Structures are given as C-alpha cells and as structure tokens.
Amino acid sequence: MAKRVAKKSKLRNRLFDAARLNNLQSNLSDKGISKIHGITLAVKNVLGLRKLAKAFVCIFLCLTVVGLFTASGSSKISDALSSDNSSVGAIASDKLSNTSIHIIYLYLDGQTSQFYSSAEKVSDVLYQKNIMVNFNFGVYPDPDTVIDKDTQVFVGPITTDIETSEKVVKYKTVEVKDNTFPKGFKSKTQDGHDGKSNITFIARYIGPQAISKTAFAESVEVPVQDEVYTVGTLDLPANGDYSPDTAKGFAKSELSAFGWPVSEFVCLDQLWDRESHWNVHAANGASGAYGIPQALPGSKMAAYGSDWQDNAQTQIKWGMHYIQDRYSTPCGAWSHSQLFGWY
C-alpha cells in the first residue's frame, strides 16, 4: 500500500513539475499551480472517484505538453506573420511610389482648398468630389485636361463681363525694291513706330479665373507705321557710260553721301535735265561746258578721275561737290538757276 502511495505521489510530482514549466512560459505563478492542485484534491475527496481524478490528471498532463508545443508554434507563426506583414508593407510602399500623386488646388464656390489625389484628368477630380457641371456651373480647365504638378481646378458659376484693354501693334520693317537705284543701294525712306488700339471683349469667369475672352470691337488710337527701306535693283555698266536713266539712278544713290534726303533729287533732276538732259557726252560749243553737270571747262572734272569725258560717275560726283560748295543743296542750286539761268 505504501509503495502505491509513493508511486502516485511521484506521478503527481512529475505532473506538477510539467505544469510549473508550462506556467513559467505562460507567466503563471506557483500560487496558480497550488490552486490547480487543490482543485484536483477537492474533486477526488468530493466525488470519491479515484479513477476520475486520475483521468483529470492525465488530461491536464496532455494539455500541458500540447501547450508547450503550441507556445513554440505560436512564436514561429507570429514571426511568419510579422515577416509577411513586412513584405505586404514593402509591396504597398512600392506600389505607392509608382503611383502619380499630385497636389490639386480646388476653387469651389468661392472656397479654395488643396488635397492629394491620384486623379489622371480633371474629370476624375470632379468624380472624386461628386461635382456636377452644366452650362451655368462650369469647370476650368476642360474635364479632359491631364493632371500635372500643382494643377488648379476652378469650379463654380460662370459670370460674364465686358472689358477693354490696350493693344500695342508692333511696326514691321519693309524693303521696297526700286529699279531707279543701283544694286547695293539701301536707304531708309520712312521711320517706323508702333500703333495703339483699344480692344473691347466679352470675358467669362469662374471665380477669379478667366476661362475665355472674345474680342468684338477695336478702336485705333495711334496708327502703326512701318519702317521702310528702299533697295536698288538697277544694273550699272562697269565703264560708267550710262544712259540718262542709269545716270539718274546713280545720282539718287549718292544723295545720302552728301547728307541730302531723297527729296532733293527732284531739284537735281530738273537742274541737270535743263543743263544736259543727263547726257554724259553733252557739250556746249559756245561756252565749252561739258558733261552731265556742264562743268566749265570740262577739264575741272579731272580732279575726280581721268575718265571724266566718258564716265558718268566721275561727272556726277564732281557736280554734287560743286553744288554743295556753292549752294549747299540741289534745291538751292535749282533756285539760283531759275533766277539767273545758270548755276
């Protein structure tokens, strides 16, 4: 009988050692083990069923052993879940980094707000904010506009206004070809200046944002004036033996070299047409005057070239210097010629 009691006591001690080990892992105290021990004895004494108590002890032992393995497995499962969560987080982070997120500034009925959105178009923003637009309640920019960095979307009632603004019209530079001037000649014949106009237009707005402007009237305040250059196209003979028209063309191209405007050519043309009809070989048998300017004597023109008898360029240059020295301008020489019949 004593052996049996000792054997049972030994078995109980092993069971409670196993329970103590399990409770240590589960943060249970020895006090908790004593309570389990007391419950076991109470069941045995109250019911008087040794076999039931023995079965309870066996069940408790099995549960304890299973608990040990479960605790270990739970730790592994926790680690696995933690690892999986990290992977999911990394995947989500990667997807987020590949998603185009923009800051969108929204003006809606007088209120301005900003928010983050992955909307691709303005229409997506309207859908996201549950906004409906119509003829009088519009959106800017157009719903099909692609969202980019810092897009501003204006939504609200459309208002109309009449506005006026000043418009500056820039002048252009124009070249006018003229076959009465020799090739290579280019001279400004008209200064240019900008023009000004007042433009009246209908403007449509959503809040502070103009969504369209349509001009319907323009009044000119200062007309624009183009800058004009005269460009010569006349071919000059190399030997200087010019026809009257060719000689006139060369003379016109030389006016600026003496500081004379093109308008002086009118007087020069009348003066030398009276003197020689622009003939390079014109000679006055009575006086001995010669050439286009009717130099007296003709040999005076040798100071500007030994070819003075046949070269219109030499004769014209001499004649212009003569006019500048005596009368300042061709019109001055023409006035003297009209009074006295000579210059």
C-alpha positions in Angstrom: 0.0 0.0 0.0 2.9 2.4 0.8 4.5 1.6 -2.5 1.4 2.5 -4.3 1.0 5.8 -2.4 4.7 6.6 -3.2 4.2 5.8 -6.8 1.1 8.1 -7.0 2.9 10.8 -5.2 5.8 10.6 -7.6 3.5 10.7 -10.5 1.7 13.8 -9.1 5.1 15.5 -8.6 6.0 15.0 -12.2 2.7 16.3 -13.4 3.1 19.4 -11.3 6.7 19.9 -12.4 5.5 19.8 -16.0 2.7 22.3 -15.1 5.2 24.6 -13.4 7.4 24.6 -16.5 4.4 25.4 -18.7 3.2 28.2 -16.3 6.7 29.7 -16.3 6.4 30.1 -20.1 2.9 31.4 -19.7 3.9 33.8 -16.9 1.9 31.8 -14.3 3.0 31.7 -10.6 3.4 28.8 -8.2 0.3 30.1 -6.5 -1.7 29.2 -9.6 -0.2 25.7 -9.6 -1.3 25.2 -5.9 -4.8 26.2 -6.9 -4.9 23.5 -9.6 -3.5 21.1 -7.0 -6.3 22.0 -4.6 -9.0 21.6 -7.3 -7.7 18.2 -8.1 -7.8 17.0 -4.5 -11.3 18.6 -4.0 -12.6 16.6 -6.9 -11.1 13.4 -5.5 -12.5 13.9 -2.0 -16.0 15.2 -3.0 -16.7 12.6 -5.6 -14.6 9.8 -4.2 -13.7 8.7 -7.7 -10.0 8.0 -7.9 -10.2 7.0 -11.5 -11.9 10.3 -12.4 -9.1 12.2 -10.6 -6.5 10.1 -12.3 -8.2 10.8 -15.7 -8.2 14.5 -14.9 -4.6 14.5 -14.1 -3.8 12.7 -17.4 -5.8 15.2 -19.3 -4.1 18.1 -17.6 -0.7 16.5 -18.4 -1.6 16.2 -22.1 -2.9 19.7 -22.2 0.4 20.9 -20.7 2.5 19.1 -23.2 0.4 20.4 -26.1 0.7 23.9 -24.6 4.5 23.7 -24.7 4.5 22.8 -28.4 1.7 25.4 -29.1 3.7 28.1 -27.5 6.7 27.3 -29.7 4.5 27.1 -32.8 2.7 30.3 -32.0 6.1 32.1 -31.8 7.0 30.8 -35.2 3.6 31.7 -36.6 4.0 35.2 -35.1 7.4 35.6 -36.7 6.0 34.4 -40.1 3.1 36.8 -39.9 5.4 39.6 -38.9 7.6 38.8 -41.9 4.5 38.6 -44.2 3.3 42.0 -42.9 6.7 43.5 -43.7 6.5 42.1 -47.2 3.0 43.4 -47.7 4.1 46.8 -46.4 7.0 46.8 -48.8 4.8 45.9 -51.8 2.3 48.6 -50.8 5.1 51.1 -50.4 6.5 50.1 -53.8 3.1 50.5 -55.5 2.6 53.9 -53.8 5.9 55.1 -55.0 5.0 54.1 -58.6 1.6 55.9 -58.3 1.4 59.6 -59.6 0.2 61.6 -56.6 -0.4 65.3 -57.2 -1.3 68.3 -55.1 -4.5 69.7 -56.6 -5.8 73.1 -55.8 -9.6 73.3 -55.9 -11.6 76.5 -56.1 -15.2 75.6 -55.5 -17.9 78.3 -54.9 -15.6 80.9 -53.5 -13.6 78.5 -51.3 -10.1 77.3 -52.0 -8.7 74.0 -50.8 -5.9 71.6 -51.6 -5.6 67.9 -51.4 -3.6 64.9 -52.7 -5.0 62.9 -55.5 -4.0 60.3 -58.0 -6.6 61.6 -60.5 -5.3 61.4 -64.1 -7.7 64.0 -65.5 -9.8 66.9 -64.3 -12.9 64.8 -64.9 -11.5 62.3 -62.3 -11.4 65.1 -59.7 -15.0 66.0 -60.4 -16.0 62.4 -59.9 -13.9 62.1 -56.7 -15.5 65.3 -55.2 -19.0 64.4 -56.6 -19.2 67.7 -58.6 -21.7 68.1 -61.4 -21.2 70.8 -64.1 -23.6 72.3 -66.6 -24.0 75.4 -68.9 -24.0 77.9 -66.0 -21.9 76.0 -63.5 -18.6 75.2 -65.2 -15.1 73.9 -64.7 -11.7 75.1 -65.8 -9.6 73.7 -67.3 -11.5 71.3 -69.6 -12.5 68.0 -68.0 -10.3 66.1 -70.5 -7.2 68.0 -69.3 -4.5 65.8 -67.9 -3.5 66.5 -64.3 0.1 67.6 -63.8 2.1 69.1 -61.0 0.2 71.7 -58.9 -2.9 71.7 -61.1 -5.5 74.3 -60.3 -9.1 73.4 -60.8 -11.8 76.1 -60.8 -15.5 75.1 -60.3 -18.4 77.4 -59.9 -21.0 79.7 -61.5 -19.9 81.2 -64.8 -20.0 85.0 -64.9 -19.7 87.4 -67.9 -18.1 90.8 -68.1 -17.3 93.5 -70.7 -13.7 94.5 -70.6 -11.4 96.9 -72.5 -7.6 96.6 -72.8 -4.9 98.5 -74.8 -3.2 96.7 -77.6 0.2 97.7 -78.9 0.7 96.9 -82.6 4.4 96.5 -83.4 5.7 98.0 -86.6 7.4 96.0 -89.3 10.5 96.6 -91.4 9.7 96.6 -95.0 12.0 96.6 -98.0 10.8 98.2 -101.2 12.6 97.3 -104.4 13.3 100.3 -106.8 14.9 99.9 -110.2 15.8 103.6 -110.4 18.5 102.9 -107.8 21.6 100.8 -108.5 22.1 97.4 -106.9 23.7 97.6 -103.5 21.8 100.8 -102.6 19.7 100.6 -99.4 18.3 103.6 -97.7 15.6 104.2 -95.0 12.8 106.2 -96.6 10.3 106.0 -93.7 10.7 105.7 -89.9 8.6 103.2 -88.2 6.6 103.5 -84.9 4.2 101.3 -83.0 0.5 101.7 -83.1 -2.1 101.5 -80.3 -5.6 100.2 -80.2 -8.3 99.7 -77.6 -9.8 96.2 -77.7 -13.3 95.5 -76.2 -14.1 91.9 -75.5 -16.5 89.6 -73.6 -14.8 87.8 -70.7 -16.2 84.7 -69.0 -15.0 83.8 -65.5 -15.2 81.1 -62.9 -14.4 82.9 -59.7 -11.1 84.8 -60.3 -10.2 82.6 -63.3 -10.9 83.9 -66.8 -12.0 80.9 -68.9 -12.5 82.7 -72.2 -12.1 86.1 -73.8 -13.7 87.1 -77.2 -12.9 90.4 -78.9 -15.8 92.1 -80.6 -14.6 95.7 -81.2 -11.4 97.6 -81.8 -10.7 101.3 -82.0 -7.4 102.6 -83.3 -5.8 105.4 -81.3 -2.4 105.6 -83.0 -2.0 104.0 -86.4 1.1 101.8 -86.9 3.7 103.0 -89.3 6.1 100.5 -90.9 9.8 101.2 -91.3 10.5 101.3 -95.0 13.8 100.8 -96.8 14.4 101.4 -100.5 16.6 98.7 -102.1 18.1 99.3 -105.5 17.9 96.7 -108.3 19.4 98.8 -111.2 22.5 97.3 -113.0 25.2 99.9 -113.6 27.6 99.4 -116.6 31.2 98.8 -115.5 32.7 101.5 -117.8 30.5 104.3 -116.4 29.0 105.1 -119.8 25.4 105.4 -118.5 22.2 106.2 -120.2 20.2 109.2 -118.7 18.1 106.9 -116.6 21.1 104.9 -115.4 22.9 108.2 -114.5 19.9 109.4 -112.6 19.9 106.1 -110.6 23.5 106.6 -109.6 22.9 110.2 -108.6 20.0 109.2 -106.4 22.2 106.7 -104.6 24.8 109.3 -103.9 22.5 111.9 -102.2 22.9 110.3 -98.7 26.7 110.6 -99.0 26.3 114.4 -99.1 23.7 114.4 -96.3 20.8 115.1 -98.6 17.4 113.5 -98.4 16.0 111.7 -101.4 13.5 114.5 -101.8 16.4 116.7 -103.1 16.7 114.6 -106.2 13.6 116.4 -107.6 15.6 119.6 -107.8 18.7 117.9 -109.0 16.8 116.1 -111.8 15.3 119.4 -113.0 18.6 121.2 -112.9 20.7 118.7 -114.8 17.8 117.9 -117.2 17.9 121.6 -118.2 21.7 121.6 -118.4 22.4 118.4 -120.3 19.4 116.0 -120.3 21.7 113.8 -118.3 23.9 113.1 -121.3 27.4 112.1 -120.3 28.8 113.4 -123.6 26.8 116.7 -123.7 29.0 119.6 -124.9 28.3 123.4 -125.2 30.2 124.6 -128.3 29.8 128.2 -127.3 31.0 128.1 -123.7 33.0 124.9 -123.6 30.9 123.4 -120.8 30.8 119.6 -120.8 29.1 116.5 -119.4 26.0 116.0 -117.2 26.8 118.9 -114.8 28.1 121.1 -117.6 31.4 121.8 -116.0 33.1 124.9 -117.4 35.6 124.0 -118.5 35.0 120.2 -118.5 38.6 119.5 -117.5 37.8 120.6 -114.0 36.2 117.2 -113.5 39.7 115.6 -113.9 40.1 116.2 -110.2 37.7 113.2 -109.6 39.0 110.9 -112.3 41.0 110.9 -115.5 38.0 109.3 -117.3 35.9 112.4 -116.8 34.9 112.6 -120.5 33.1 109.2 -120.6 32.4 108.2 -117.0 29.0 109.4 -115.6 30.1 108.5 -112.0 33.1 110.9 -112.2 31.0 113.7 -113.6 28.1 113.3 -111.1 30.5 113.2 -108.1 32.2 116.4 -109.3 28.9 118.1 -109.9 27.5 117.2 -106.4 30.6 118.6 -104.7 30.3 121.8 -106.7 26.6 122.2 -105.7 27.4 121.5 -102.0 30.3 124.1 -102.0 28.3 126.8 -103.8 24.6 126.3 -102.9 24.5 123.7 -100.1 21.8 121.6 -101.7 20.4 120.8 -105.2 17.3 122.8 -104.4 19.5 125.8 -103.6 21.3 125.4 -107.0 17.9 125.0 -108.8 16.5 128.2 -107.3 19.6 130.1 -108.4 19.3 128.6 -111.9 15.7 129.7 -112.2 16.6 133.3 -111.2 19.7 133.7 -113.4 19.5 130.9 -116.0 22.8 129.3 -114.8 24.3 127.9 -111.6 
